[in-house]
Amino acid sequence: MRKYSIVAIALACALFFSQKLAAQTSEVHVLASNGIKAVIEDLLPQAEHSIGRTIAVQFMPTANIKQKIEAGEPFDVAIITPEAIADLTKQGKTLAGSGTPISRAGVGIAIRKGEPRPDISTPEAIKSALLNVKAVAYAPQGASTATITQMLDNLGIAEAVKSKTVLLQGSDLTIAAVLDGRADFVITLVSELLPIKGLDVLGPLPDKFQHYVSFSAAVGAGAKDPVAANALIQFLAGPAALPVIKARGMEPH
């Protein structure tokens, strides 16, 4: 009897330590908004070195990430808007309220490189520019969508612009519409525009219409290794990430 007990204890210990080792060597699965894509991609090698784990990242709009998490998508860290994290925390999907602030970005406009640069620095100038272009591209569910639609309403040109609006899912497709000539303007977060070589960023929206979209990070309720997940978040929110955040057109919190 004792012999079997010793065997059982040995097996239990082996299982415990193998599970612990698996958790310590498994990759950290991150779901991140397109708005912070350039920052995360630049910081990835440093982040992996800092936490001692490989990191796998999927980028998509915050709305899509939220839907995936609500549908049961496994993940360790979510980097999305604090409002989305707060809602997911209420559902028991993420930990720690509205998450840890990482950075924020304003909304801007870009054109294809080499095209004439219209003035967008004032409400009057941006109104004229929007009315004179042939087509405008932005995402119907992006983090900046509410800011764009509110600006068009305030300018009184929502209906006039509607007929020449190209709505595409995600910044990659909206940017592509300008690069291939289907649209003259792309409106999205400045942090999504600056990394694209074929674009010329006209600038941010005028102060009257500008709204900053914030991004925070939270550990998933079902994270395989919460310690590694939290270490990644602390790295992204720490001083080592600041130069990249600023270089990519974003601001630290």
C-alpha positions in Angstrom: 0.0 0.0 0.0 2.8 2.3 1.0 4.6 1.5 -2.3 1.6 2.7 -4.3 1.3 5.9 -2.2 4.9 6.8 -2.9 4.3 6.2 -6.6 1.1 8.3 -6.6 2.9 11.1 -4.8 5.8 11.0 -7.2 3.5 11.1 -10.2 1.6 14.1 -8.6 4.8 16.0 -8.0 6.0 15.3 -11.6 2.7 16.5 -13.0 2.8 19.6 -10.8 6.3 20.6 -11.9 5.7 19.7 -15.5 2.7 22.0 -15.5 4.7 24.7 -13.8 7.5 24.4 -16.3 5.0 24.5 -19.2 3.5 27.7 -17.8 7.0 29.3 -17.5 8.1 28.4 -21.0 4.8 29.0 -22.9 4.4 32.0 -25.1 2.4 35.0 -24.0 -0.7 35.4 -26.3 -1.6 39.1 -26.8 -4.6 40.6 -28.5 -3.8 44.2 -29.4 -5.6 47.1 -31.1 -4.4 48.2 -34.5 -3.9 51.7 -33.0 -0.9 50.5 -31.0 0.5 48.1 -33.6 3.6 50.0 -34.6 4.6 50.5 -30.9 4.2 46.8 -30.0 6.0 45.6 -33.1 9.0 47.9 -32.4 9.1 46.8 -28.7 8.6 43.1 -29.2 12.3 42.0 -29.1 12.9 44.1 -25.9 9.7 42.9 -24.3 10.5 39.2 -25.0 14.0 39.7 -23.5 12.6 41.5 -20.5 10.0 38.9 -19.5 11.9 35.8 -20.8 9.1 34.6 -22.9 8.2 34.6 -26.6 5.2 36.8 -27.4 2.6 36.1 -30.1 0.4 39.1 -31.0 -2.8 39.4 -33.0 -3.7 42.9 -34.2 -7.3 44.0 -35.0 -9.7 46.8 -34.1 -10.7 47.0 -30.4 -14.4 46.2 -31.3 -13.3 42.9 -32.9 -11.0 42.0 -30.0 -13.8 42.5 -27.6 -16.1 40.3 -29.6 -13.6 37.6 -29.8 -12.9 37.6 -26.0 -16.6 37.6 -25.3 -17.0 34.6 -27.6 -14.3 32.7 -25.6 -11.0 33.5 -27.5 -8.1 32.4 -25.2 -5.5 35.1 -24.5 -3.1 36.3 -21.8 -3.0 40.1 -22.4 -5.5 42.5 -24.1 -4.3 45.9 -25.2 -7.4 47.9 -26.1 -9.4 50.9 -25.0 -9.9 51.2 -21.2 -13.7 51.4 -21.7 -13.6 48.0 -23.5 -11.4 46.5 -20.7 -13.7 47.8 -18.0 -16.7 46.1 -19.7 -14.8 42.9 -20.1 -13.7 43.0 -16.4 -17.4 43.3 -15.5 -18.0 40.1 -17.5 -15.1 38.3 -15.7 -13.0 38.2 -18.9 -10.1 40.4 -17.7 -8.6 41.4 -14.4 -8.0 44.8 -12.8 -10.8 47.2 -13.7 -9.9 49.3 -16.8 -6.4 48.0 -17.0 -3.0 49.7 -16.9 -2.6 52.8 -19.1 0.0 52.4 -21.9 -0.4 55.3 -24.3 -2.8 57.4 -26.3 -3.1 58.7 -29.9 -4.9 61.5 -31.7 -6.8 61.3 -35.0 -5.2 62.5 -38.2 -5.5 62.6 -41.9 -3.1 61.3 -44.6 -2.8 61.4 -48.3 -0.8 59.4 -50.8 2.8 60.7 -50.9 3.4 63.1 -53.7 -0.2 64.4 -53.9 -1.0 68.1 -53.2 -1.2 68.9 -49.5 -4.5 70.7 -48.6 -4.7 72.8 -45.4 -6.6 71.0 -42.5 -5.3 73.1 -39.7 -8.6 74.9 -38.9 -12.3 73.9 -38.9 -12.9 76.0 -42.0 -9.9 74.6 -43.8 -10.7 70.9 -43.0 -14.3 71.5 -44.1 -13.2 72.9 -47.4 -10.7 70.0 -47.9 -13.3 67.3 -47.1 -15.8 68.8 -49.5 -13.3 69.0 -52.3 -11.8 65.5 -52.3 -13.3 62.8 -54.4 -13.3 60.1 -51.7 -12.5 59.7 -48.0 -11.7 56.4 -46.3 -12.1 55.4 -42.7 -13.2 52.3 -40.7 -16.8 52.0 -39.6 -15.8 50.3 -36.3 -12.4 51.8 -35.6 -11.3 53.5 -32.3 -11.4 56.8 -34.1 -14.8 56.4 -35.8 -16.8 58.3 -33.2 -14.4 61.3 -33.4 -14.7 61.3 -37.2 -18.5 61.2 -37.3 -18.8 63.8 -34.6 -16.5 66.1 -36.6 -18.5 65.7 -39.8 -21.8 66.4 -37.9 -20.3 69.5 -36.2 -19.1 70.8 -39.6 -22.6 70.2 -41.1 -21.2 68.1 -43.9 -22.1 64.5 -42.8 -24.5 64.0 -45.7 -22.3 65.7 -48.3 -19.3 63.5 -47.3 -21.4 60.3 -47.0 -21.8 59.7 -50.7 -18.0 59.8 -51.2 -17.0 57.8 -48.1 -15.2 54.5 -48.5 -15.9 52.4 -45.4 -13.5 49.5 -44.9 -12.8 47.3 -41.8 -9.5 48.2 -40.1 -6.7 50.6 -40.8 -4.8 48.3 -43.2 -7.7 48.3 -45.7 -8.5 52.0 -45.3 -4.8 53.0 -45.8 -4.7 50.7 -48.8 -7.6 52.6 -50.4 -5.5 55.7 -50.4 -2.3 54.0 -51.6 -4.1 52.5 -54.6 -6.0 55.6 -55.4 -9.6 54.7 -54.4 -9.6 57.4 -51.8 -7.9 60.8 -51.4 -8.0 61.0 -47.6 -7.6 58.3 -45.0 -8.7 59.3 -41.5 -7.5 57.3 -38.5 -5.2 57.4 -35.5 -1.9 59.2 -36.3 0.0 56.2 -34.8 -1.5 54.0 -37.6 -0.5 56.5 -40.4 3.1 57.5 -39.5 4.7 54.0 -40.1 3.4 53.8 -43.7 6.0 54.8 -46.2 3.6 55.6 -49.0 1.6 58.1 -47.0 2.1 61.8 -46.3 0.5 62.7 -43.0 -1.2 66.1 -43.3 -1.5 66.5 -39.6 -3.9 65.9 -36.7 -7.5 67.1 -36.7 -8.0 70.7 -35.5 -8.1 71.0 -31.7 -11.9 71.7 -31.8 -12.5 68.1 -33.1 -9.5 66.2 -31.7 -10.1 63.3 -29.4 -7.4 61.1 -28.0 -7.9 57.4 -28.0 -6.3 55.7 -25.0 -5.0 52.2 -24.8 -4.6 50.1 -21.7 -3.5 46.6 -21.0 -5.1 43.9 -18.8 -4.4 40.3 -17.9 -6.9 37.8 -19.1 -8.9 36.0 -16.4 -7.8 32.7 -17.9 -4.1 33.6 -18.6 -1.8 30.6 -18.5 0.9 32.6 -16.8 -0.5 35.7 -15.1 3.0 36.6 -13.7 4.5 36.7 -17.2 1.4 38.5 -18.6 1.7 41.2 -15.8 5.5 41.5 -16.4 4.8 42.3 -20.1 2.2 45.0 -19.1 4.7 46.6 -16.6 7.3 46.7 -19.3 5.0 48.4 -21.8 3.9 50.9 -19.2 7.5 51.6 -18.0 10.3 54.0 -19.0 11.9 51.6 -21.5 8.9 51.9 -23.8 8.7 55.7 -23.8 11.0 56.5 -26.7 9.2 54.1 -29.0 5.8 55.4 -28.0 6.8 59.0 -28.8 8.5 58.0 -32.0 5.4 56.3 -33.3 3.2 59.4 -32.9 1.7 58.4 -29.5 1.8 60.0 -26.1 2.4 58.3 -22.8 -0.1 58.4 -20.0 
